[in-house]
Amino acid sequence: MFDALNACRWLSFATFKIISLSQTHIMNKLNFKLLPLMLLAGALTVQSCKSKKMAAKPPVPEPVAEKTVEKEKTETAATTPAAKPDESEGSLAKANLNFSNIQFEFNSAVLKTSSYEVLDQIASEIKKAPSVKFIINGHSSAEGTPEHNQSLSVDRANSVKSYLVNAGIAADRFETVGYGESKPIAKNDTEASRALNRRVEIDKVK
């Protein structure tokens, strides 16, 4: 490309040089009719060089805006924080808060060894619902005086609460109530039915 442009420039220069010389030295010998032809040849040579210069310039690419828009969308999506799930609702949905009754021996507030497994399961479910509070209800059978049975039912509720607190649950999540012999779930006419009434129930606070 560089050699072609230089050649055009050189040809133009030579043409005009010949024209100049023809006017001073050769004009006397040549016919004046040749002068217009030489001028026309020089003009065509200059026009040809201009056309080659224009063709040599590369086209300027237009800016692409779509890639910039896509990049901005990607950066915006990357910086937008994802919504966090509600952990408390999920835990409450998974927790089984329908607990079995805890049974006691006659005239005793001491937990049975067989109740440990039940209480461990209850503690595990309660931990799944950390925002829920509970009420622990103590009961007794009908033997003895009402005053004694009332006090015994409170002691039984407190025994269950102590076990759950020792299992790692906050004490302020529990309320204890004693009902004595006032809310039996079976008749007190047989030992089997009386054993069912010596119990503690755990309910969710509504």
Backbone as JSON, one array per atom type, in Angstrom:
{
  "sequence": "MFDALNACRWLSFATFKIISLSQTHIMNKLNFKLLPLMLLAGALTVQSCKSKKMAAKPPVPEPVAEKTVEKEKTETAATTPAAKPDESEGSLAKANLNFSNIQFEFNSAVLKTSSYEVLDQIASEIKKAPSVKFIINGHSSAEGTPEHNQSLSVDRANSVKSYLVNAGIAADRFETVGYGESKPIAKNDTEASRALNRRVEIDKVK",
  "N": [[0.83, -1.2, 0.0], [1.96, 1.23, 0.76], [3.99, 1.58, -1.23], [2.45, 1.88, -3.58], [1.07, 4.3, -3.13], [3.23, 6.07, -2.97], [4.18, 5.8, -5.55], [2.09, 6.94, -7.0], [2.25, 9.58, -6.09], [4.77, 10.23, -7.1], [4.33, 9.95, -9.87], [2.46, 11.97, -10.32], [4.01, 14.2, -9.69], [5.98, 13.98, -11.69], [4.42, 14.3, -13.97], [3.42, 16.94, -13.77], [5.86, 18.18, -13.81], [6.78, 17.64, -16.37], [4.86, 19.05, -17.76], [5.54, 21.61, -16.96], [8.13, 21.85, -18.02], [7.53, 21.58, -20.66], [6.31, 23.93, -21.2], [8.37, 25.75, -21.12], [10.61, 24.81, -22.63], [9.92, 22.88, -24.6], [7.68, 23.77, -25.77], [7.98, 25.45, -27.92], [8.53, 23.73, -30.01], [6.5, 21.82, -30.15], [3.06, 21.29, -31.02], [0.46, 23.53, -29.94], [-1.88, 22.24, -29.41], [-1.41, 19.89, -27.99], [-1.14, 20.52, -25.35], [-3.62, 20.71, -23.79], [-4.25, 17.95, -23.61], [-2.18, 16.92, -22.06], [-2.58, 18.28, -19.67], [-5.05, 17.18, -18.94], [-4.29, 14.51, -18.5], [-2.67, 14.81, -16.26], [-4.55, 15.68, -14.37], [-6.24, 13.42, -14.13], [-4.43, 11.62, -13.05], [-3.94, 12.71, -10.49], [-6.54, 12.51, -9.38], [-6.82, 9.72, -9.33], [-4.91, 9.01, -7.41], [-6.03, 10.19, -5.12], [-8.32, 8.61, -4.83], [-7.21, 6.11, -4.17], [-6.03, 6.7, -1.73], [-8.3, 7.12, -0.15], [-9.44, 4.58, -0.22], [-7.56, 3.2, 1.19], [-7.9, 3.77, 3.88], [-8.95, 2.2, 6.82], [-12.23, 1.0, 7.88], [-13.98, 2.48, 10.65], [-14.9, 0.73, 13.51], [-18.21, 0.41, 14.89], [-19.29, 1.18, 18.23], [-20.29, -1.42, 20.5], [-23.13, -1.78, 22.34], [-24.58, -3.72, 23.63], [-23.05, -5.69, 24.95], [-22.08, -4.27, 27.14], [-24.44, -3.74, 28.53], [-25.22, -6.38, 29.2], [-23.08, -7.06, 30.86], [-23.47, -5.26, 32.99], [-25.92, -6.26, 33.97], [-25.1, -8.79, 34.85], [-23.26, -8.1, 36.88], [-24.98, -6.8, 38.64], [-26.71, -8.87, 39.4], [-24.89, -10.49, 40.71], [-24.2, -8.98, 42.94], [-26.54, -8.75, 44.36], [-28.02, -9.73, 47.33], [-29.06, -13.0, 48.33], [-32.32, -14.01, 49.42], [-32.84, -14.87, 52.78], [-33.96, -17.92, 54.29], [-36.73, -18.38, 56.55], [-35.76, -19.46, 59.5], [-36.87, -20.05, 61.97], [-39.58, -20.68, 61.5], [-39.3, -22.92, 59.86], [-38.07, -24.72, 61.63], [-40.03, -24.99, 63.57], [-42.01, -26.26, 62.11], [-40.9, -28.75, 61.73], [-40.67, -29.79, 64.27], [-42.02, -32.09, 66.63], [-44.45, -31.56, 68.74], [-46.28, -32.87, 70.27], [-46.43, -34.38, 73.07], [-45.77, -37.35, 75.02], [-47.26, -38.51, 78.11], [-45.6, -38.28, 81.28], [-44.99, -40.7, 83.61], [-45.4, -41.5, 87.18], [-44.36, -43.04, 90.27], [-46.37, -44.29, 93.06], [-47.16, -41.83, 95.42], [-44.82, -40.31, 94.98], [-42.36, -38.04, 93.7], [-40.23, -38.57, 92.2], [-38.51, -39.18, 89.23], [-39.18, -41.9, 87.02], [-36.91, -44.43, 85.88], [-37.51, -45.41, 83.4], [-38.67, -43.23, 82.22], [-36.71, -41.55, 81.33], [-35.82, -41.86, 78.65], [-38.07, -41.0, 77.27], [-38.17, -38.31, 78.09], [-35.77, -37.37, 77.05], [-36.29, -37.46, 74.32], [-38.36, -35.61, 74.21], [-36.95, -33.28, 74.96], [-35.25, -33.02, 72.75], [-37.06, -32.41, 70.67], [-38.15, -30.02, 71.59], [-35.97, -28.3, 71.39], [-35.89, -27.87, 68.68], [-37.73, -25.93, 68.25], [-37.11, -23.08, 69.11], [-38.38, -20.68, 69.84], [-40.71, -21.24, 71.14], [-42.74, -21.55, 74.03], [-43.53, -23.45, 77.02], [-45.94, -25.15, 79.13], [-45.88, -26.98, 82.1], [-47.72, -29.46, 83.45], [-48.63, -30.84, 86.5], [-49.99, -33.84, 88.03], [-52.0, -35.95, 90.22], [-53.01, -39.08, 91.77], [-56.01, -40.16, 93.6], [-55.44, -40.93, 96.21], [-54.74, -40.19, 99.64], [-54.73, -36.87, 101.19], [-56.36, -33.97, 99.77], [-54.74, -31.65, 99.94], [-52.16, -32.69, 100.26], [-51.92, -34.1, 97.85], [-52.03, -31.97, 96.03], [-49.65, -30.58, 96.58], [-47.85, -32.62, 95.91], [-48.31, -32.89, 93.16], [-47.27, -30.49, 92.16], [-44.57, -30.83, 92.81], [-43.93, -32.94, 91.13], [-44.21, -31.73, 88.58], [-42.13, -29.88, 88.75], [-39.94, -31.62, 88.87], [-39.83, -32.66, 86.28], [-39.36, -30.32, 84.85], [-36.78, -29.62, 85.83], [-35.24, -31.7, 84.77], [-35.4, -31.19, 82.0], [-34.24, -28.66, 81.83], [-31.65, -29.27, 82.66], [-30.99, -30.67, 80.43], [-30.32, -28.75, 78.66], [-32.09, -26.7, 77.99], [-33.53, -23.47, 78.22], [-34.6, -22.21, 81.36], [-36.6, -20.28, 81.54], [-38.39, -20.85, 79.62], [-40.31, -22.48, 80.5], [-43.26, -23.07, 82.4], [-44.62, -24.07, 85.46], [-47.33, -25.96, 86.8], [-49.51, -27.22, 89.31], [-52.12, -29.57, 89.66], [-53.14, -31.35, 91.47], [-55.43, -33.84, 92.46], [-57.49, -33.11, 90.85], [-57.95, -33.31, 88.09], [-58.4, -35.97, 86.74], [-57.58, -38.59, 84.37], [-58.51, -41.06, 84.28], [-60.64, -43.37, 86.09], [-60.39, -43.59, 89.66], [-60.65, -46.1, 90.8], [-59.27, -48.48, 90.56], [-55.95, -49.91, 90.77], [-54.55, -49.79, 88.39], [-55.84, -47.74, 86.97], [-55.45, -45.61, 88.72], [-52.67, -45.38, 88.51], [-52.37, -44.26, 85.99], [-53.23, -41.68, 86.47], [-51.22, -40.54, 87.95], [-49.22, -38.43, 86.9], [-47.4, -36.29, 84.53], [-48.02, -33.68, 82.29], [-47.04, -32.05, 79.26], [-47.57, -29.09, 77.67], [-47.86, -26.9, 74.83], [-47.55, -23.39, 75.05], [-50.21, -21.37, 74.21]],
  "CA": [[0.0, 0.0, 0.0], [2.88, 2.35, 0.87], [4.68, 1.73, -2.52], [1.48, 2.37, -4.56], [0.84, 5.72, -2.86], [4.44, 6.81, -3.36], [4.25, 5.8, -7.01], [1.12, 7.93, -7.46], [2.81, 10.91, -5.85], [5.89, 10.43, -8.03], [3.77, 10.13, -11.21], [1.87, 13.31, -10.37], [5.11, 15.16, -9.74], [6.62, 13.88, -13.01], [3.51, 14.84, -14.98], [3.46, 18.4, -13.7], [7.21, 18.62, -14.21], [6.82, 17.61, -17.84], [4.06, 20.18, -18.24], [6.33, 22.84, -16.75], [9.24, 21.88, -18.99], [6.98, 21.77, -22.01], [5.99, 25.33, -21.39], [9.59, 26.57, -21.27], [11.6, 24.31, -23.6], [9.42, 22.08, -25.72], [6.51, 24.4, -26.35], [8.33, 26.05, -29.19], [8.62, 22.72, -31.06], [5.26, 21.03, -30.24], [1.83, 22.0, -31.33], [-0.25, 23.94, -28.74], [-3.03, 21.36, -29.19], [-1.03, 18.81, -27.06], [-1.17, 20.99, -23.96], [-4.82, 20.27, -23.04], [-4.19, 16.51, -23.33], [-1.24, 16.7, -20.94], [-3.24, 18.74, -18.45], [-6.07, 16.17, -18.59], [-3.59, 13.34, -17.94], [-2.24, 15.14, -14.89], [-5.73, 15.71, -13.49], [-6.66, 12.04, -13.88], [-3.45, 10.98, -12.15], [-4.2, 13.2, -9.13], [-7.8, 11.92, -8.92], [-6.56, 8.3, -9.03], [-4.18, 8.93, -6.13], [-6.97, 10.49, -4.03], [-9.19, 7.44, -4.65], [-6.44, 5.05, -3.49], [-5.87, 7.09, -0.33], [-9.57, 6.9, 0.55], [-9.64, 3.14, -0.07], [-6.57, 2.64, 2.12], [-8.3, 4.0, 5.27], [-9.84, 1.14, 7.32], [-13.47, 1.5, 8.5], [-13.98, 2.57, 12.12], [-16.02, -0.1, 14.03], [-19.17, 1.05, 15.78], [-19.29, 0.58, 19.59], [-21.37, -2.38, 20.79], [-23.67, -1.45, 23.66], [-25.25, -4.87, 24.24], [-22.16, -6.37, 25.89], [-22.02, -3.47, 28.36], [-25.69, -3.97, 29.27], [-25.18, -7.71, 29.78], [-22.12, -7.04, 31.96], [-24.11, -4.61, 34.13], [-26.91, -7.18, 34.55], [-24.39, -9.85, 35.57], [-22.7, -7.55, 38.11], [-26.09, -6.52, 39.55], [-27.18, -10.16, 39.96], [-23.88, -11.03, 41.62], [-24.16, -8.21, 44.18], [-27.83, -8.82, 45.05], [-28.01, -10.84, 48.3], [-30.19, -13.92, 48.28], [-33.19, -13.96, 50.59], [-32.62, -15.93, 53.75], [-35.17, -18.6, 54.72], [-37.13, -18.19, 57.93], [-35.33, -20.67, 60.19], [-37.75, -20.36, 63.09], [-40.79, -21.34, 60.99], [-38.91, -24.24, 59.4], [-37.81, -25.58, 62.79], [-41.31, -25.27, 64.23], [-42.75, -27.21, 61.29], [-40.29, -30.07, 61.86], [-40.75, -30.26, 65.65], [-43.22, -32.8, 67.07], [-44.71, -31.04, 70.08], [-47.32, -33.67, 70.93], [-45.61, -35.21, 73.94], [-46.4, -38.38, 75.86], [-47.26, -38.22, 79.54], [-44.52, -38.86, 82.1], [-45.64, -41.38, 84.73], [-44.69, -41.52, 88.47], [-44.76, -44.06, 91.25], [-47.3, -43.86, 94.12], [-46.68, -40.91, 96.46], [-43.42, -39.99, 94.68], [-42.08, -37.05, 92.66], [-38.97, -38.99, 91.59], [-38.73, -39.69, 87.87], [-38.86, -43.3, 86.73], [-35.81, -44.63, 84.93], [-38.11, -45.62, 82.08], [-39.1, -41.93, 81.68], [-35.56, -40.8, 80.81], [-35.81, -41.89, 77.19], [-39.17, -40.14, 76.82], [-37.79, -36.92, 78.32], [-34.7, -37.02, 76.1], [-36.95, -37.2, 73.04], [-39.07, -34.34, 74.36], [-35.94, -32.2, 74.93], [-34.77, -32.89, 71.37], [-38.09, -31.74, 69.88], [-38.28, -28.64, 72.08], [-34.84, -27.53, 70.86], [-36.18, -27.54, 67.29], [-38.65, -24.78, 68.24], [-36.52, -22.25, 70.17], [-39.21, -19.54, 70.22], [-41.95, -21.72, 71.76], [-42.71, -21.78, 75.48], [-44.35, -24.59, 77.42], [-46.46, -25.24, 80.49], [-45.74, -28.35, 82.62], [-48.85, -29.69, 84.36], [-48.5, -32.0, 87.38], [-51.25, -34.43, 88.5], [-51.85, -37.07, 91.17], [-54.2, -39.93, 91.97], [-56.89, -39.67, 94.66], [-55.06, -41.36, 97.56], [-54.24, -39.11, 100.49], [-55.54, -35.67, 101.3], [-56.24, -33.06, 98.62], [-53.6, -30.76, 100.14], [-50.93, -33.44, 99.96], [-51.89, -34.4, 96.4], [-51.72, -30.71, 95.35], [-48.2, -30.36, 96.72], [-47.16, -33.68, 95.16], [-48.42, -32.61, 91.72], [-46.32, -29.41, 91.88], [-43.22, -31.41, 92.86], [-43.75, -33.74, 89.92], [-43.99, -30.8, 87.48], [-40.78, -29.32, 88.9], [-38.96, -32.66, 88.55], [-39.72, -32.71, 84.82], [-38.7, -29.07, 84.42], [-35.36, -29.71, 86.15], [-34.6, -32.61, 83.81], [-35.31, -30.52, 80.7], [-33.25, -27.58, 81.96], [-30.33, -29.93, 82.66], [-30.75, -31.13, 79.06], [-29.84, -27.62, 77.86], [-33.17, -25.79, 77.58], [-33.63, -22.34, 79.15], [-35.65, -22.39, 82.37], [-37.7, -19.33, 81.37], [-39.32, -21.34, 78.6], [-41.25, -23.4, 81.15], [-44.1, -22.68, 83.54], [-45.11, -25.29, 86.14], [-48.62, -25.84, 87.5], [-49.97, -28.46, 89.93], [-53.58, -29.67, 89.74], [-53.54, -32.34, 92.45], [-56.27, -34.93, 91.97], [-58.7, -32.49, 90.3], [-58.13, -33.56, 86.66], [-58.02, -37.36, 86.41], [-57.88, -39.07, 83.01], [-59.1, -42.4, 84.49], [-61.26, -43.52, 87.41], [-59.46, -43.96, 90.72], [-61.19, -47.27, 91.49], [-58.33, -49.6, 90.47], [-54.54, -49.48, 90.79], [-54.14, -49.46, 87.01], [-56.37, -46.42, 86.62], [-54.77, -44.62, 89.56], [-51.32, -45.2, 87.98], [-52.48, -43.34, 84.85], [-53.44, -40.32, 86.96], [-49.95, -40.04, 88.53], [-48.59, -38.07, 85.63], [-47.09, -34.9, 84.16], [-48.29, -33.37, 80.88], [-46.33, -30.86, 78.76], [-48.34, -28.46, 76.59], [-47.32, -25.67, 74.25], [-48.3, -22.2, 75.43], [-50.92, -20.86, 73.03]],
  "C": [[0.87, 1.25, 0.0], [3.56, 2.63, -0.45], [3.74, 2.31, -3.56], [1.23, 3.85, -4.38], [2.03, 6.56, -3.27], [4.56, 6.89, -4.88], [3.31, 6.83, -7.6], [1.67, 9.35, -7.29], [3.92, 11.22, -6.86], [5.37, 10.69, -9.44], [3.16, 11.51, -11.36], [2.95, 14.37, -10.51], [5.75, 15.18, -11.11], [5.76, 14.51, -14.08], [3.55, 16.36, -14.99], [4.82, 18.96, -14.08], [7.34, 18.67, -15.71], [6.06, 18.78, -18.41], [4.85, 21.48, -18.12], [7.44, 22.97, -17.76], [8.72, 22.15, -20.4], [6.68, 23.22, -22.28], [7.23, 26.17, -21.69], [10.49, 26.14, -22.4], [10.97, 23.64, -24.82], [8.3, 22.77, -26.45], [6.79, 25.01, -27.71], [8.31, 25.03, -30.33], [7.33, 21.95, -31.25], [4.09, 21.92, -30.55], [1.1, 22.34, -30.04], [-1.46, 23.06, -28.45], [-2.71, 20.23, -28.22], [-1.14, 19.24, -25.59], [-2.43, 20.59, -23.2], [-4.79, 18.78, -22.69], [-3.28, 16.22, -22.15], [-1.85, 17.15, -19.62], [-4.3, 17.74, -17.98], [-5.44, 14.94, -17.96], [-3.13, 13.6, -16.52], [-3.39, 15.14, -13.92], [-6.2, 14.32, -13.15], [-5.72, 11.33, -12.93], [-3.68, 11.4, -10.71], [-5.46, 12.59, -8.56], [-7.63, 10.46, -8.54], [-5.85, 8.13, -7.7], [-5.1, 9.21, -4.96], [-7.88, 9.31, -3.74], [-8.48, 6.34, -3.9], [-6.24, 5.38, -2.02], [-7.14, 6.82, 0.47], [-9.82, 5.42, 0.78], [-8.7, 2.54, 0.96], [-6.98, 2.81, 3.57], [-9.26, 2.91, 5.72], [-11.09, 1.72, 7.95], [-13.38, 1.47, 10.02], [-15.16, 1.75, 12.65], [-16.91, 0.68, 14.97], [-19.14, 0.39, 17.15], [-20.5, -0.3, 19.8], [-21.85, -2.14, 22.21], [-24.25, -2.65, 24.37], [-24.37, -5.55, 25.27], [-22.07, -5.62, 27.21], [-23.27, -3.69, 29.2], [-25.68, -5.33, 29.93], [-24.22, -7.76, 30.96], [-22.71, -6.39, 33.19], [-25.13, -5.5, 34.79], [-26.24, -8.27, 35.37], [-23.85, -9.34, 36.89], [-23.8, -7.27, 39.12], [-26.6, -7.8, 40.2], [-26.19, -10.72, 40.96], [-23.87, -10.3, 42.95], [-25.47, -8.23, 44.95], [-27.85, -9.99, 46.01], [-29.25, -11.7, 48.18], [-31.0, -13.83, 49.56], [-32.95, -15.16, 51.5], [-33.92, -16.59, 54.15], [-35.46, -18.34, 56.19], [-36.85, -19.47, 58.71], [-36.29, -21.06, 61.31], [-39.01, -21.09, 62.62], [-40.47, -22.75, 60.52], [-38.7, -25.2, 60.55], [-39.12, -25.95, 63.48], [-42.11, -26.3, 63.45], [-42.21, -28.63, 61.46], [-40.45, -30.65, 63.27], [-42.08, -30.95, 65.92], [-43.48, -32.44, 68.53], [-45.89, -31.73, 70.77], [-46.62, -34.72, 71.8], [-46.43, -36.24, 74.72], [-46.36, -37.95, 77.32], [-46.09, -38.9, 80.23], [-45.18, -39.42, 83.38], [-44.74, -41.4, 85.98], [-45.21, -42.66, 89.33], [-45.7, -43.44, 92.29], [-46.57, -42.99, 95.15], [-45.21, -40.51, 96.25], [-43.36, -38.94, 93.57], [-40.76, -37.37, 91.95], [-39.28, -39.59, 90.21], [-38.38, -41.17, 87.78], [-37.69, -43.38, 85.75], [-36.35, -44.79, 83.51], [-38.56, -44.31, 81.43], [-37.95, -41.15, 81.06], [-35.56, -40.74, 79.28], [-36.9, -40.99, 76.61], [-38.8, -38.67, 76.97], [-36.67, -36.47, 77.39], [-35.29, -36.7, 74.73], [-37.7, -35.88, 73.08], [-38.1, -33.16, 74.29], [-35.45, -31.96, 73.51], [-35.77, -32.14, 70.51], [-38.25, -30.28, 70.3], [-37.16, -27.76, 71.52], [-35.04, -27.15, 69.39], [-37.1, -26.32, 67.16], [-38.22, -23.8, 69.32], [-37.39, -21.07, 70.61], [-40.47, -19.94, 70.98], [-41.73, -21.93, 73.27], [-43.75, -22.85, 75.86], [-44.82, -24.45, 78.86], [-46.43, -26.7, 80.92], [-46.79, -28.54, 83.71], [-48.65, -30.97, 85.16], [-49.85, -32.47, 87.9], [-50.94, -35.55, 89.48], [-53.12, -37.91, 91.17], [-54.94, -39.44, 93.23], [-56.53, -40.17, 96.06], [-54.5, -40.18, 98.36], [-55.16, -37.91, 100.48], [-55.38, -34.79, 100.06], [-55.04, -32.13, 98.73], [-52.28, -31.45, 99.79], [-50.8, -33.71, 98.47], [-51.58, -33.14, 95.58], [-50.22, -30.44, 95.4], [-47.4, -31.38, 95.92], [-47.19, -33.4, 93.65], [-47.46, -31.49, 91.31], [-44.89, -29.95, 91.85], [-42.94, -32.23, 91.6], [-43.49, -32.84, 88.7], [-42.58, -30.21, 87.55], [-39.69, -30.34, 88.58], [-38.74, -32.75, 87.04], [-39.02, -31.46, 84.29], [-37.2, -29.14, 84.67], [-34.62, -30.61, 85.16], [-34.39, -31.92, 82.46], [-34.3, -29.36, 80.72], [-31.84, -28.16, 81.96], [-29.98, -30.47, 81.27], [-30.35, -29.99, 78.13], [-30.9, -26.66, 77.4], [-33.32, -24.71, 78.65], [-34.82, -22.51, 80.09], [-36.84, -21.47, 82.14], [-38.66, -19.73, 80.26], [-40.39, -22.24, 79.2], [-42.0, -22.7, 82.28], [-44.65, -23.96, 84.16], [-46.39, -24.99, 86.91], [-48.96, -27.21, 88.09], [-51.49, -28.46, 90.08], [-54.05, -30.69, 90.77], [-54.32, -33.48, 91.81], [-57.49, -34.42, 91.21], [-58.94, -32.8, 88.82], [-57.68, -34.98, 86.29], [-58.35, -37.68, 84.96], [-58.45, -40.49, 83.06], [-59.71, -42.43, 85.88], [-60.22, -43.98, 88.43], [-59.92, -45.21, 91.48], [-60.3, -48.49, 91.4], [-56.9, -49.04, 90.47], [-54.08, -49.07, 89.39], [-54.63, -48.07, 86.61], [-55.71, -45.32, 87.44], [-53.34, -44.35, 89.04], [-51.32, -44.24, 86.79], [-52.63, -41.9, 85.3], [-52.19, -39.72, 87.6], [-49.02, -39.64, 87.37], [-48.19, -36.61, 85.58], [-47.33, -34.75, 82.66], [-47.56, -32.08, 80.48], [-47.12, -30.32, 77.56], [-47.65, -27.19, 76.09], [-48.2, -24.5, 74.69], [-48.92, -21.59, 74.18], [-50.93, -19.33, 73.02]]
}
